Amino acid sequence: MDGNLDIEGGTETASPADLSPLVERARDAATLLKTLGHEGRLTILCHLATGEKSVTELERLLSARQAAVSQQLARLRLEGLVQHRRDGKTIYYSLKSETARKLLDGLCQLLGSSDDKADRGGKE
């Protein structure tokens, strides 16, 4: 990537004023991006975007052990992306904030649909 944003065939360069909030919070942004940069955590967020899931459901969906799923959920909780509630012995997780949903929506838009990828010959 060249630092420019491609918008419908044109190129738009962000002005320094547009970037000032990101520059001021670069450390927070980097931490968030590191959190999202883990395939397991990102997959968990995608599953939670469809609704609340128990840890057991997430284990099954991810084909992962409980300890591994719990470790990733703890990181997502620490970053404020997910919340949990307990019902007896079962713990349920859901997206905590609109920020998490916006991030997932933005990623989907950036990555495009599988049809778009096929049109590009499967290449980015």
Sequence and secondary structure as in RCSB ss.txt:
>XXXX:A:sequence
MDGNLDIEGGTETASPADLSPLVERARDAATLLKTLGHEGRLTILCHLATGEKSVTELERLLSARQAAVSQQLAR
LRLEGLVQHRRDGKTIYYSLKSETARKLLDGLCQLLGSSDDKADRGGKE
>XXXX:A:secstr
  S EEETTEEE   HHHHHHHHHTHHHHHHHHHHHTSHHHHHHHHHHTTS EEHHHHHHHHT  HHHHHHHHHH
HHHTTSEEEEEETTEEEEEE  HHHHHHHHHHHHHH  HHHHHHTTT  
